[in-house]
Amino acid sequence: MDLHHNMEFKLSGNFLPNISNSDKLKIVEISDKSIVIQMNNSKRRGVFPKDSFHYWINRKSLIAIQEDEKKTS
């Protein structure tokens, strides 16, 4: 999956790093090795190594919100 800035994800119940009890997160910055995210119920940001972030996507813990889904919600 190609990740990009402002991409949003729904969180499933098995996303262990969800200490703010959020239901969504957004990518705010991407570098060669890491992803910076913003949880929707927190003013703080989190940083994940790219491999770790892809791990959570592959486990279906992070589910990409498609652009057309965003428009209807």
PyMOL Python script that loads the backbone (N, CA, C, O; Angstrom):
from pymol import cmd

cmd.read_pdbstr("""\
ATOM      1  N   MET A   1       0.847  -1.173   0.000  1.00  0.00           N
ATOM      2  CA  MET A   1       0.000   0.000   0.000  1.00  0.00           C
ATOM      3  C   MET A   1       0.893   1.236   0.000  1.00  0.00           C
ATOM      4  O   MET A   1       1.833   1.336   0.788  1.00  0.00           O
ATOM      5  N   ASP A   2       0.588   2.171  -0.889  1.00  0.00           N
ATOM      6  CA  ASP A   2       1.301   3.448  -0.904  1.00  0.00           C
ATOM      7  C   ASP A   2       0.722   4.358   0.155  1.00  0.00           C
ATOM      8  O   ASP A   2      -0.474   4.650   0.144  1.00  0.00           O
ATOM      9  N   LEU A   3       1.550   4.800   1.056  1.00  0.00           N
ATOM     10  CA  LEU A   3       1.124   5.697   2.121  1.00  0.00           C
ATOM     11  C   LEU A   3       1.398   7.128   1.701  1.00  0.00           C
ATOM     12  O   LEU A   3       2.376   7.402   1.006  1.00  0.00           O
ATOM     13  N   HIS A   4       0.525   8.050   2.125  1.00  0.00           N
ATOM     14  CA  HIS A   4       0.734   9.450   1.784  1.00  0.00           C
ATOM     15  C   HIS A   4       0.282  10.348   2.925  1.00  0.00           C
ATOM     16  O   HIS A   4      -0.480   9.934   3.799  1.00  0.00           O
ATOM     17  N   HIS A   5       0.762  11.574   2.898  1.00  0.00           N
ATOM     18  CA  HIS A   5       0.437  12.586   3.891  1.00  0.00           C
ATOM     19  C   HIS A   5      -1.077  12.801   3.927  1.00  0.00           C
ATOM     20  O   HIS A   5      -1.717  12.817   2.876  1.00  0.00           O
ATOM     21  N   ASN A   6      -1.645  12.961   5.087  1.00  0.00           N
ATOM     22  CA  ASN A   6      -3.081  13.152   5.344  1.00  0.00           C
ATOM     23  C   ASN A   6      -3.924  11.902   5.131  1.00  0.00           C
ATOM     24  O   ASN A   6      -5.149  11.969   5.236  1.00  0.00           O
ATOM     25  N   MET A   7      -3.308  10.777   4.838  1.00  0.00           N
ATOM     26  CA  MET A   7      -4.054   9.527   4.714  1.00  0.00           C
ATOM     27  C   MET A   7      -4.639   9.181   6.078  1.00  0.00           C
ATOM     28  O   MET A   7      -3.964   9.315   7.099  1.00  0.00           O
ATOM     29  N   GLU A   8      -5.905   8.734   6.097  1.00  0.00           N
ATOM     30  CA  GLU A   8      -6.566   8.419   7.363  1.00  0.00           C
ATOM     31  C   GLU A   8      -6.871   6.932   7.466  1.00  0.00           C
ATOM     32  O   GLU A   8      -7.085   6.248   6.465  1.00  0.00           O
ATOM     33  N   PHE A   9      -6.886   6.452   8.708  1.00  0.00           N
ATOM     34  CA  PHE A   9      -7.146   5.043   8.996  1.00  0.00           C
ATOM     35  C   PHE A   9      -8.152   4.928  10.127  1.00  0.00           C
ATOM     36  O   PHE A   9      -8.120   5.702  11.085  1.00  0.00           O
ATOM     37  N   LYS A  10      -9.053   3.949  10.007  1.00  0.00           N
ATOM     38  CA  LYS A  10      -9.902   3.549  11.129  1.00  0.00           C
ATOM     39  C   LYS A  10      -9.097   2.566  11.954  1.00  0.00           C
ATOM     40  O   LYS A  10      -8.284   1.814  11.416  1.00  0.00           O
ATOM     41  N   LEU A  11      -9.319   2.571  13.257  1.00  0.00           N
ATOM     42  CA  LEU A  11      -8.591   1.673  14.144  1.00  0.00           C
ATOM     43  C   LEU A  11      -9.493   0.533  14.578  1.00  0.00           C
ATOM     44  O   LEU A  11     -10.628   0.760  14.998  1.00  0.00           O
ATOM     45  N   SER A  12      -8.997  -0.684  14.478  1.00  0.00           N
ATOM     46  CA  SER A  12      -9.752  -1.819  15.008  1.00  0.00           C
ATOM     47  C   SER A  12      -9.370  -1.999  16.470  1.00  0.00           C
ATOM     48  O   SER A  12      -8.415  -1.386  16.948  1.00  0.00           O
ATOM     49  N   GLY A  13     -10.103  -2.825  17.166  1.00  0.00           N
ATOM     50  CA  GLY A  13      -9.880  -3.020  18.593  1.00  0.00           C
ATOM     51  C   GLY A  13      -8.542  -3.632  18.945  1.00  0.00           C
ATOM     52  O   GLY A  13      -8.136  -3.590  20.106  1.00  0.00           O
ATOM     53  N   ASN A  14      -7.843  -4.201  17.972  1.00  0.00           N
ATOM     54  CA  ASN A  14      -6.582  -4.857  18.294  1.00  0.00           C
ATOM     55  C   ASN A  14      -5.360  -3.992  17.969  1.00  0.00           C
ATOM     56  O   ASN A  14      -4.254  -4.518  17.841  1.00  0.00           O
ATOM     57  N   PHE A  15      -5.542  -2.679  17.836  1.00  0.00           N
ATOM     58  CA  PHE A  15      -4.416  -1.771  17.634  1.00  0.00           C
ATOM     59  C   PHE A  15      -3.881  -1.386  19.009  1.00  0.00           C
ATOM     60  O   PHE A  15      -4.359  -0.425  19.613  1.00  0.00           O
ATOM     61  N   LEU A  16      -2.902  -2.123  19.503  1.00  0.00           N
ATOM     62  CA  LEU A  16      -2.398  -1.978  20.866  1.00  0.00           C
ATOM     63  C   LEU A  16      -1.859  -0.591  21.211  1.00  0.00           C
ATOM     64  O   LEU A  16      -2.010  -0.172  22.359  1.00  0.00           O
ATOM     65  N   PRO A  17      -1.235   0.150  20.280  1.00  0.00           N
ATOM     66  CA  PRO A  17      -0.717   1.468  20.657  1.00  0.00           C
ATOM     67  C   PRO A  17      -1.804   2.538  20.858  1.00  0.00           C
ATOM     68  O   PRO A  17      -1.471   3.713  21.011  1.00  0.00           O
ATOM     69  N   ASN A  18      -3.065   2.174  20.861  1.00  0.00           N
ATOM     70  CA  ASN A  18      -4.161   3.143  20.957  1.00  0.00           C
ATOM     71  C   ASN A  18      -4.429   3.536  22.410  1.00  0.00           C
ATOM     72  O   ASN A  18      -5.455   3.156  22.974  1.00  0.00           O
ATOM     73  N   ILE A  19      -3.523   4.286  23.013  1.00  0.00           N
ATOM     74  CA  ILE A  19      -3.693   4.668  24.417  1.00  0.00           C
ATOM     75  C   ILE A  19      -4.658   5.842  24.592  1.00  0.00           C
ATOM     76  O   ILE A  19      -5.076   6.126  25.714  1.00  0.00           O
ATOM     77  N   SER A  20      -5.015   6.521  23.518  1.00  0.00           N
ATOM     78  CA  SER A  20      -5.940   7.655  23.630  1.00  0.00           C
ATOM     79  C   SER A  20      -7.385   7.258  23.314  1.00  0.00           C
ATOM     80  O   SER A  20      -8.265   8.116  23.253  1.00  0.00           O
ATOM     81  N   ASN A  21      -7.631   5.955  23.112  1.00  0.00           N
ATOM     82  CA  ASN A  21      -8.970   5.460  22.778  1.00  0.00           C
ATOM     83  C   ASN A  21      -9.570   6.182  21.575  1.00  0.00           C
ATOM     84  O   ASN A  21     -10.748   6.538  21.579  1.00  0.00           O
ATOM     85  N   SER A  22      -8.767   6.391  20.568  1.00  0.00           N
ATOM     86  CA  SER A  22      -9.214   7.036  19.337  1.00  0.00           C
ATOM     87  C   SER A  22      -9.876   6.020  18.427  1.00  0.00           C
ATOM     88  O   SER A  22      -9.700   4.812  18.592  1.00  0.00           O
ATOM     89  N   ASP A  23     -10.646   6.522  17.455  1.00  0.00           N
ATOM     90  CA  ASP A  23     -11.203   5.616  16.460  1.00  0.00           C
ATOM     91  C   ASP A  23     -10.597   5.844  15.084  1.00  0.00           C
ATOM     92  O   ASP A  23     -10.859   5.078  14.156  1.00  0.00           O
ATOM     93  N   LYS A  24      -9.778   6.905  14.940  1.00  0.00           N
ATOM     94  CA  LYS A  24      -9.108   7.196  13.673  1.00  0.00           C
ATOM     95  C   LYS A  24      -7.732   7.782  13.949  1.00  0.00           C
ATOM     96  O   LYS A  24      -7.457   8.308  15.028  1.00  0.00           O
ATOM     97  N   LEU A  25      -6.879   7.674  12.938  1.00  0.00           N
ATOM     98  CA  LEU A  25      -5.601   8.374  12.966  1.00  0.00           C
ATOM     99  C   LEU A  25      -5.312   8.889  11.572  1.00  0.00           C
ATOM    100  O   LEU A  25      -5.867   8.405  10.586  1.00  0.00           O
ATOM    101  N   LYS A  26      -4.433   9.882  11.503  1.00  0.00           N
ATOM    102  CA  LYS A  26      -4.048  10.482  10.230  1.00  0.00           C
ATOM    103  C   LYS A  26      -2.530  10.546  10.162  1.00  0.00           C
ATOM    104  O   LYS A  26      -1.865  10.832  11.157  1.00  0.00           O
ATOM    105  N   ILE A  27      -1.986  10.276   8.972  1.00  0.00           N
ATOM    106  CA  ILE A  27      -0.551  10.420   8.748  1.00  0.00           C
ATOM    107  C   ILE A  27      -0.258  11.907   8.566  1.00  0.00           C
ATOM    108  O   ILE A  27      -0.856  12.558   7.710  1.00  0.00           O
ATOM    109  N   VAL A  28       0.657  12.442   9.365  1.00  0.00           N
ATOM    110  CA  VAL A  28       0.997  13.862   9.245  1.00  0.00           C
ATOM    111  C   VAL A  28       2.379  14.089   8.637  1.00  0.00           C
ATOM    112  O   VAL A  28       2.690  15.190   8.184  1.00  0.00           O
ATOM    113  N   GLU A  29       3.206  13.043   8.630  1.00  0.00           N
ATOM    114  CA  GLU A  29       4.547  13.190   8.069  1.00  0.00           C
ATOM    115  C   GLU A  29       5.095  11.813   7.719  1.00  0.00           C
ATOM    116  O   GLU A  29       4.874  10.845   8.446  1.00  0.00           O
ATOM    117  N   ILE A  30       5.804  11.734   6.612  1.00  0.00           N
ATOM    118  CA  ILE A  30       6.431  10.474   6.187  1.00  0.00           C
ATOM    119  C   ILE A  30       7.883  10.757   5.832  1.00  0.00           C
ATOM    120  O   ILE A  30       8.181  11.699   5.098  1.00  0.00           O
ATOM    121  N   SER A  31       8.778   9.938   6.358  1.00  0.00           N
ATOM    122  CA  SER A  31      10.185  10.013   5.959  1.00  0.00           C
ATOM    123  C   SER A  31      10.568   8.651   5.382  1.00  0.00           C
ATOM    124  O   SER A  31       9.730   7.756   5.265  1.00  0.00           O
ATOM    125  N   ASP A  32      11.827   8.510   5.029  1.00  0.00           N
ATOM    126  CA  ASP A  32      12.282   7.232   4.468  1.00  0.00           C
ATOM    127  C   ASP A  32      12.104   6.070   5.431  1.00  0.00           C
ATOM    128  O   ASP A  32      11.877   4.937   5.005  1.00  0.00           O
ATOM    129  N   LYS A  33      12.205   6.348   6.746  1.00  0.00           N
ATOM    130  CA  LYS A  33      12.199   5.265   7.724  1.00  0.00           C
ATOM    131  C   LYS A  33      11.042   5.302   8.713  1.00  0.00           C
ATOM    132  O   LYS A  33      10.822   4.329   9.434  1.00  0.00           O
ATOM    133  N   SER A  34      10.294   6.412   8.764  1.00  0.00           N
ATOM    134  CA  SER A  34       9.257   6.494   9.798  1.00  0.00           C
ATOM    135  C   SER A  34       7.990   7.202   9.310  1.00  0.00           C
ATOM    136  O   SER A  34       7.980   7.906   8.300  1.00  0.00           O
ATOM    137  N   ILE A  35       6.925   6.978  10.082  1.00  0.00           N
ATOM    138  CA  ILE A  35       5.611   7.566   9.844  1.00  0.00           C
ATOM    139  C   ILE A  35       5.220   8.319  11.111  1.00  0.00           C
ATOM    140  O   ILE A  35       5.261   7.755  12.204  1.00  0.00           O
ATOM    141  N   VAL A  36       4.842   9.584  10.973  1.00  0.00           N
ATOM    142  CA  VAL A  36       4.353  10.355  12.110  1.00  0.00           C
ATOM    143  C   VAL A  36       2.838  10.437  11.969  1.00  0.00           C
ATOM    144  O   VAL A  36       2.319  10.802  10.914  1.00  0.00           O
ATOM    145  N   ILE A  37       2.131  10.089  13.053  1.00  0.00           N
ATOM    146  CA  ILE A  37       0.668  10.040  13.017  1.00  0.00           C
ATOM    147  C   ILE A  37       0.076  10.960  14.077  1.00  0.00           C
ATOM    148  O   ILE A  37       0.732  11.319  15.055  1.00  0.00           O
ATOM    149  N   GLN A  38      -1.173  11.327  13.857  1.00  0.00           N
ATOM    150  CA  GLN A  38      -1.964  12.099  14.822  1.00  0.00           C
ATOM    151  C   GLN A  38      -3.241  11.316  15.080  1.00  0.00           C
ATOM    152  O   GLN A  38      -4.002  11.051  14.149  1.00  0.00           O
ATOM    153  N   MET A  39      -3.485  10.943  16.333  1.00  0.00           N
ATOM    154  CA  MET A  39      -4.722  10.257  16.711  1.00  0.00           C
ATOM    155  C   MET A  39      -5.828  11.293  16.836  1.00  0.00           C
ATOM    156  O   MET A  39      -5.555  12.426  17.234  1.00  0.00           O
ATOM    157  N   ASN A  40      -7.069  10.941  16.508  1.00  0.00           N
ATOM    158  CA  ASN A  40      -8.128  11.948  16.523  1.00  0.00           C
ATOM    159  C   ASN A  40      -8.558  12.380  17.920  1.00  0.00           C
ATOM    160  O   ASN A  40      -9.184  13.433  18.048  1.00  0.00           O
ATOM    161  N   ASN A  41      -8.259  11.630  18.966  1.00  0.00           N
ATOM    162  CA  ASN A  41      -8.622  12.026  20.338  1.00  0.00           C
ATOM    163  C   ASN A  41      -7.416  12.482  21.146  1.00  0.00           C
ATOM    164  O   ASN A  41      -7.449  12.449  22.376  1.00  0.00           O
ATOM    165  N   SER A  42      -6.365  12.901  20.481  1.00  0.00           N
ATOM    166  CA  SER A  42      -5.149  13.294  21.186  1.00  0.00           C
ATOM    167  C   SER A  42      -4.493  14.457  20.463  1.00  0.00           C
ATOM    168  O   SER A  42      -4.553  14.551  19.237  1.00  0.00           O
ATOM    169  N   LYS A  43      -3.875  15.331  21.218  1.00  0.00           N
ATOM    170  CA  LYS A  43      -3.123  16.433  20.609  1.00  0.00           C
ATOM    171  C   LYS A  43      -1.669  16.039  20.374  1.00  0.00           C
ATOM    172  O   LYS A  43      -0.905  16.792  19.771  1.00  0.00           O
ATOM    173  N   ARG A  44      -1.295  14.870  20.846  1.00  0.00           N
ATOM    174  CA  ARG A  44       0.078  14.390  20.693  1.00  0.00           C
ATOM    175  C   ARG A  44       0.226  13.560  19.434  1.00  0.00           C
ATOM    176  O   ARG A  44      -0.741  13.008  18.909  1.00  0.00           O
ATOM    177  N   ARG A  45       1.442  13.488  18.972  1.00  0.00           N
ATOM    178  CA  ARG A  45       1.751  12.705  17.781  1.00  0.00           C
ATOM    179  C   ARG A  45       2.523  11.460  18.166  1.00  0.00           C
ATOM    180  O   ARG A  45       3.174  11.409  19.209  1.00  0.00           O
ATOM    181  N   GLY A  46       2.442  10.467  17.313  1.00  0.00           N
ATOM    182  CA  GLY A  46       3.204   9.243  17.510  1.00  0.00           C
ATOM    183  C   GLY A  46       4.090   8.988  16.314  1.00  0.00           C
ATOM    184  O   GLY A  46       3.791   9.438  15.208  1.00  0.00           O
ATOM    185  N   VAL A  47       5.176   8.271  16.525  1.00  0.00           N
ATOM    186  CA  VAL A  47       6.107   7.946  15.444  1.00  0.00           C
ATOM    187  C   VAL A  47       6.264   6.433  15.392  1.00  0.00           C
ATOM    188  O   VAL A  47       6.491   5.781  16.410  1.00  0.00           O
ATOM    189  N   PHE A  48       6.138   5.888  14.184  1.00  0.00           N
ATOM    190  CA  PHE A  48       6.309   4.457  13.964  1.00  0.00           C
ATOM    191  C   PHE A  48       7.371   4.238  12.898  1.00  0.00           C
ATOM    192  O   PHE A  48       7.425   4.987  11.923  1.00  0.00           O
ATOM    193  N   PRO A  49       8.217   3.224  13.064  1.00  0.00           N
ATOM    194  CA  PRO A  49       9.047   2.808  11.929  1.00  0.00           C
ATOM    195  C   PRO A  49       8.109   2.341  10.814  1.00  0.00           C
ATOM    196  O   PRO A  49       7.051   1.778  11.094  1.00  0.00           O
ATOM    197  N   LYS A  50       8.483   2.565   9.571  1.00  0.00           N
ATOM    198  CA  LYS A  50       7.609   2.183   8.446  1.00  0.00           C
ATOM    199  C   LYS A  50       7.214   0.709   8.509  1.00  0.00           C
ATOM    200  O   LYS A  50       6.054   0.368   8.277  1.00  0.00           O
ATOM    201  N   ASP A  51       8.166  -0.164   8.818  1.00  0.00           N
ATOM    202  CA  ASP A  51       7.871  -1.603   8.884  1.00  0.00           C
ATOM    203  C   ASP A  51       6.805  -1.901   9.932  1.00  0.00           C
ATOM    204  O   ASP A  51       5.908  -2.713   9.705  1.00  0.00           O
ATOM    205  N   SER A  52       6.911  -1.240  11.076  1.00  0.00           N
ATOM    206  CA  SER A  52       5.932  -1.439  12.147  1.00  0.00           C
ATOM    207  C   SER A  52       4.556  -0.953  11.724  1.00  0.00           C
ATOM    208  O   SER A  52       3.555  -1.609  12.009  1.00  0.00           O
ATOM    209  N   PHE A  53       4.493   0.183  11.051  1.00  0.00           N
ATOM    210  CA  PHE A  53       3.209   0.717  10.597  1.00  0.00           C
ATOM    211  C   PHE A  53       2.552  -0.242   9.597  1.00  0.00           C
ATOM    212  O   PHE A  53       1.349  -0.491   9.661  1.00  0.00           O
ATOM    213  N   HIS A  54       3.358  -0.773   8.675  1.00  0.00           N
ATOM    214  CA  HIS A  54       2.831  -1.752   7.710  1.00  0.00           C
ATOM    215  C   HIS A  54       2.381  -3.032   8.416  1.00  0.00           C
ATOM    216  O   HIS A  54       1.422  -3.668   7.978  1.00  0.00           O
ATOM    217  N   TYR A  55       3.046  -3.412   9.481  1.00  0.00           N
ATOM    218  CA  TYR A  55       2.642  -4.577  10.271  1.00  0.00           C
ATOM    219  C   TYR A  55       1.203  -4.400  10.768  1.00  0.00           C
ATOM    220  O   TYR A  55       0.387  -5.315  10.654  1.00  0.00           O
ATOM    221  N   TRP A  56       0.894  -3.213  11.321  1.00  0.00           N
ATOM    222  CA  TRP A  56      -0.465  -2.960  11.835  1.00  0.00           C
ATOM    223  C   TRP A  56      -1.488  -2.927  10.703  1.00  0.00           C
ATOM    224  O   TRP A  56      -2.637  -3.325  10.898  1.00  0.00           O
ATOM    225  N   ILE A  57      -1.089  -2.464   9.539  1.00  0.00           N
ATOM    226  CA  ILE A  57      -2.003  -2.489   8.374  1.00  0.00           C
ATOM    227  C   ILE A  57      -2.261  -3.934   7.967  1.00  0.00           C
ATOM    228  O   ILE A  57      -3.407  -4.322   7.743  1.00  0.00           O
ATOM    229  N   ASN A  58      -1.205  -4.727   7.872  1.00  0.00           N
ATOM    230  CA  ASN A  58      -1.354  -6.130   7.455  1.00  0.00           C
ATOM    231  C   ASN A  58      -2.177  -6.950   8.440  1.00  0.00           C
ATOM    232  O   ASN A  58      -2.840  -7.904   8.033  1.00  0.00           O
ATOM    233  N   ARG A  59      -2.151  -6.605   9.721  1.00  0.00           N
ATOM    234  CA  ARG A  59      -2.954  -7.299  10.743  1.00  0.00           C
ATOM    235  C   ARG A  59      -4.407  -6.828  10.739  1.00  0.00           C
ATOM    236  O   ARG A  59      -5.221  -7.326  11.516  1.00  0.00           O
ATOM    237  N   LYS A  60      -4.735  -5.875   9.874  1.00  0.00           N
ATOM    238  CA  LYS A  60      -6.079  -5.280   9.798  1.00  0.00           C
ATOM    239  C   LYS A  60      -6.415  -4.491  11.066  1.00  0.00           C
ATOM    240  O   LYS A  60      -7.585  -4.315  11.406  1.00  0.00           O
ATOM    241  N   SER A  61      -5.383  -4.022  11.755  1.00  0.00           N
ATOM    242  CA  SER A  61      -5.573  -3.159  12.918  1.00  0.00           C
ATOM    243  C   SER A  61      -5.765  -1.709  12.487  1.00  0.00           C
ATOM    244  O   SER A  61      -6.416  -0.921  13.174  1.00  0.00           O
ATOM    245  N   LEU A  62      -5.183  -1.373  11.331  1.00  0.00           N
ATOM    246  CA  LEU A  62      -5.366  -0.060  10.713  1.00  0.00           C
ATOM    247  C   LEU A  62      -6.018  -0.284   9.355  1.00  0.00           C
ATOM    248  O   LEU A  62      -5.479  -0.997   8.508  1.00  0.00           O
ATOM    249  N   ILE A  63      -7.166   0.322   9.155  1.00  0.00           N
ATOM    250  CA  ILE A  63      -7.935   0.134   7.927  1.00  0.00           C
ATOM    251  C   ILE A  63      -8.046   1.476   7.230  1.00  0.00           C
ATOM    252  O   ILE A  63      -8.638   2.414   7.764  1.00  0.00           O
ATOM    253  N   ALA A  64      -7.473   1.566   6.030  1.00  0.00           N
ATOM    254  CA  ALA A  64      -7.463   2.831   5.291  1.00  0.00           C
ATOM    255  C   ALA A  64      -8.882   3.297   5.008  1.00  0.00           C
ATOM    256  O   ALA A  64      -9.742   2.518   4.597  1.00  0.00           O
ATOM    257  N   ILE A  65      -9.107   4.587   5.237  1.00  0.00           N
ATOM    258  CA  ILE A  65     -10.397   5.204   4.908  1.00  0.00           C
ATOM    259  C   ILE A  65     -10.267   5.750   3.494  1.00  0.00           C
ATOM    260  O   ILE A  65      -9.419   6.598   3.217  1.00  0.00           O
ATOM    261  N   GLN A  66     -11.107   5.259   2.617  1.00  0.00           N
ATOM    262  CA  GLN A  66     -11.060   5.697   1.225  1.00  0.00           C
ATOM    263  C   GLN A  66     -11.617   7.106   1.092  1.00  0.00           C
ATOM    264  O   GLN A  66     -12.433   7.526   1.913  1.00  0.00           O
ATOM    265  N   GLU A  67     -11.192   7.836   0.078  1.00  0.00           N
ATOM    266  CA  GLU A  67     -11.626   9.219  -0.118  1.00  0.00           C
ATOM    267  C   GLU A  67     -13.139   9.361  -0.199  1.00  0.00           C
ATOM    268  O   GLU A  67     -13.697  10.303   0.364  1.00  0.00           O
ATOM    269  N   ASP A  68     -13.818   8.442  -0.892  1.00  0.00           N
ATOM    270  CA  ASP A  68     -15.271   8.537  -1.005  1.00  0.00           C
ATOM    271  C   ASP A  68     -15.961   8.268   0.327  1.00  0.00           C
ATOM    272  O   ASP A  68     -17.046   8.798   0.569  1.00  0.00           O
ATOM    273  N   GLU A  69     -15.356   7.452   1.204  1.00  0.00           N
ATOM    274  CA  GLU A  69     -15.878   7.212   2.547  1.00  0.00           C
ATOM    275  C   GLU A  69     -15.815   8.483   3.373  1.00  0.00           C
ATOM    276  O   GLU A  69     -16.731   8.782   4.139  1.00  0.00           O
ATOM    277  N   LYS A  70     -14.704   9.247   3.211  1.00  0.00           N
ATOM    278  CA  LYS A  70     -14.526  10.483   3.974  1.00  0.00           C
ATOM    279  C   LYS A  70     -15.603  11.504   3.606  1.00  0.00           C
ATOM    280  O   LYS A  70     -16.089  12.235   4.469  1.00  0.00           O
ATOM    281  N   LYS A  71     -15.976  11.553   2.319  1.00  0.00           N
ATOM    282  CA  LYS A  71     -16.957  12.529   1.871  1.00  0.00           C
ATOM    283  C   LYS A  71     -18.342  12.256   2.427  1.00  0.00           C
ATOM    284  O   LYS A  71     -19.114  13.191   2.638  1.00  0.00           O
ATOM    285  N   THR A  72     -18.673  10.987   2.671  1.00  0.00           N
ATOM    286  CA  THR A  72     -20.005  10.641   3.153  1.00  0.00           C
ATOM    287  C   THR A  72     -20.092  10.649   4.671  1.00  0.00           C
ATOM    288  O   THR A  72     -21.190  10.562   5.221  1.00  0.00           O
ATOM    289  N   SER A  73     -18.956  10.750   5.364  1.00  0.00           N
ATOM    290  CA  SER A  73     -19.008  10.726   6.831  1.00  0.00           C
ATOM    291  C   SER A  73     -18.905  12.104   7.423  1.00  0.00           C
ATOM    292  O   SER A  73     -18.933  12.255   8.645  1.00  0.00           O
TER     293      SER A  73
END
""", "prot")
cmd.dss("prot")
cmd.show_as("cartoon", "prot")
cmd.util.cbc("prot")
cmd.orient("prot")
